[in-house]
């Protein structure tokens, strides 16, 4: 199995024809002659492939929990990811001399605040977003939440929401994340 991270710009063109958009991540499973791309599809596949050898992130054996995982993975993808990615990516583009568009940041901070309010309410009834177990719905939040929390500008979005903050502290203290976090972008 081959898993590709990083920017494919550093890989010869002949080696990234497995990803039709020329981006990362991508996964090649030689055993099944299978090529996958898009991080959410890859994480779901890996959870199913290695079921029983680690945490059950899809909760596939429990129909109710599996359905809730699917819902909250979509919430992350459709509600959380768009505004947070616009904020973080725009800020990082400033490094490349892109002028700061404060209106874009403010608009998306407002949207993201609304999403986090929904999370605050949800986390009043469950320990994690989908259910009382850590799932893909939680895992998919880690990269951008990490950037937010390492930022002196945006950690205040999380801190006033005690349930969201406790959830973040829980998911970010998991051993696997603690191990990979030092290799991630150093916050903004």
matplotlib code that plots the C-alpha trace (Angstrom):
import matplotlib.pyplot as plt

x = [0.0, 1.3, 0.1, 1.0, 1.2, 2.8, 2.7, 2.9, 4.8, 7.9, 7.0, 7.7, 4.5, 4.7, 4.2, 1.0, -1.3, -3.3, -4.9, -7.0, -6.8, -3.0, -3.4, -2.8, -3.6, -3.9, -3.6, -2.7, -3.6, -1.7, -3.4, -6.8, -5.6, -7.3, -6.5, -8.3, -8.0, -9.8, -9.0, -12.4, -12.8, -9.3, -9.9, -13.2, -11.5, -8.6, -11.0, -13.0, -9.8, -8.2, -11.4, -10.6, -7.0, -7.6, -10.4, -13.6, -14.0, -17.0, -19.0, -20.2, -21.5, -24.1, -26.5, -27.6, -24.0, -22.8, -25.6, -24.7, -21.0, -22.0, -24.1, -21.3, -18.7, -20.9, -21.3, -17.6, -17.3, -20.1, -20.5, -17.1, -14.6, -15.7, -15.4, -12.4, -10.5, -11.2, -9.9, -6.7, -5.8, -6.3, -4.2, -1.4, -1.6, -0.5, 2.9, 2.9, 2.1, -1.6, -3.2, -5.3, -9.0, -10.5, -14.0, -13.5, -12.1, -14.8, -17.6, -16.2, -15.5, -19.2, -20.2, -17.7, -19.0, -22.5, -21.2, -19.3, -22.6, -24.2, -21.3, -21.6, -25.3, -24.5, -21.7, -24.2, -25.7, -22.7, -19.0, -18.0, -19.8, -21.5, -21.8, -20.0, -17.1, -14.3, -15.1, -14.1, -16.3, -13.9, -10.8, -11.5, -11.6, -8.1, -6.0, -7.9, -8.8, -5.1, -4.4, -7.2, -6.0, -2.4, -3.3, -3.3, -6.1, -8.7, -8.4, -10.9, -13.5, -13.1, -12.3, -15.6, -17.5, -16.7, -18.0, -16.2, -13.1, -13.3, -13.9, -10.9, -8.7, -9.9, -9.4, -6.1, -4.6, -5.1, -1.7, -1.8, -2.5, 0.1, 2.6, 1.9, 1.0, 4.7, 5.0, 2.0, 2.1, 3.0, -0.2, -0.7]
y = [0.0, 3.4, 6.6, 9.9, 13.1, 16.4, 18.4, 16.2, 19.0, 17.3, 13.9, 13.1, 13.3, 9.6, 8.8, 10.8, 9.7, 7.9, 11.2, 12.7, 16.2, 16.0, 16.6, 14.8, 12.7, 9.5, 5.9, 2.9, -0.5, -3.0, -5.9, -4.9, -3.0, 0.0, 3.7, 6.2, 9.9, 12.5, 12.3, 11.5, 8.5, 7.3, 7.5, 5.6, 2.9, 2.5, 2.2, -0.6, -2.3, -2.5, -3.1, -4.8, -3.5, -0.1, 2.2, 1.7, 5.1, 4.4, 2.5, 0.3, -2.5, -0.2, 1.2, 4.2, 5.2, 4.6, 6.8, 9.6, 9.3, 9.8, 12.9, 14.5, 13.7, 15.6, 18.4, 18.7, 18.7, 21.0, 23.3, 23.5, 23.0, 25.8, 28.7, 27.5, 26.6, 30.1, 31.7, 29.6, 29.4, 33.1, 33.9, 31.6, 33.1, 36.4, 34.8, 34.9, 38.7, 38.3, 41.3, 40.6, 40.6, 41.3, 41.2, 37.6, 36.6, 38.4, 36.9, 33.4, 33.9, 34.6, 31.5, 29.4, 30.8, 29.6, 26.2, 26.0, 27.1, 24.0, 21.9, 23.4, 22.3, 18.9, 18.2, 18.8, 15.4, 13.4, 13.2, 13.4, 14.8, 11.6, 9.6, 8.8, 7.3, 9.0, 8.7, 9.9, 12.9, 14.0, 13.0, 15.1, 18.3, 17.9, 19.7, 23.0, 22.9, 22.6, 25.7, 27.6, 26.7, 27.5, 30.9, 34.0, 35.3, 32.5, 30.4, 32.7, 31.1, 27.9, 28.9, 30.6, 27.4, 25.0, 21.9, 22.5, 23.4, 20.2, 18.2, 19.8, 19.0, 15.4, 14.7, 16.6, 14.7, 11.3, 9.6, 9.3, 13.0, 14.0, 12.0, 13.7, 17.2, 18.4, 17.8, 19.9, 23.5, 25.6, 27.5, 31.0]
z = [0.0, -1.0, 0.6, -0.9, 1.2, 0.4, -2.8, -5.9, -7.6, -6.1, -7.6, -11.3, -13.4, -14.2, -10.5, -9.9, -12.7, -9.9, -8.9, -11.7, -10.2, -9.6, -5.8, -2.6, -0.7, -2.7, -1.8, -3.9, -2.5, -4.7, -2.9, -4.3, -7.4, -5.9, -6.2, -4.0, -3.6, -1.4, 2.3, 3.6, 1.2, 2.2, 5.9, 5.6, 3.4, 5.9, 8.8, 7.0, 5.7, 9.1, 11.1, 14.4, 14.5, 15.9, 16.9, 15.0, 13.3, 11.1, 13.8, 10.9, 13.2, 14.8, 12.2, 14.3, 15.1, 11.5, 10.2, 12.7, 11.7, 8.1, 9.0, 11.0, 8.4, 6.0, 8.5, 8.7, 4.9, 4.1, 7.1, 8.9, 6.2, 3.8, 6.1, 8.1, 5.0, 3.5, 6.7, 7.1, 3.4, 2.8, 5.8, 4.6, 1.1, 2.7, 2.9, -0.9, -0.8, -1.3, 0.4, 3.5, 2.7, 6.1, 4.8, 3.6, 6.9, 8.9, 6.8, 7.3, 11.0, 11.4, 9.5, 11.4, 14.7, 13.8, 13.0, 16.4, 18.1, 16.6, 17.8, 21.3, 21.4, 20.0, 22.5, 25.3, 24.4, 23.2, 24.1, 20.4, 17.4, 16.1, 19.3, 22.5, 20.6, 18.7, 15.0, 11.5, 12.2, 14.9, 13.1, 10.0, 12.2, 13.5, 10.8, 10.6, 14.3, 15.0, 12.9, 14.7, 18.1, 17.4, 16.2, 18.4, 16.2, 16.1, 19.3, 20.8, 18.5, 20.5, 24.0, 24.9, 24.0, 26.9, 25.2, 22.0, 23.9, 25.9, 22.7, 21.1, 24.1, 24.0, 20.3, 20.1, 23.0, 21.4, 21.0, 17.2, 16.8, 19.4, 17.4, 14.0, 15.2, 15.4, 11.7, 10.8, 9.7, 12.8, 13.2, 12.0]

ax = plt.figure().add_subplot(projection="3d")
ax.plot(x, y, z, "-o")
ax.set_aspect("equal")
plt.show()
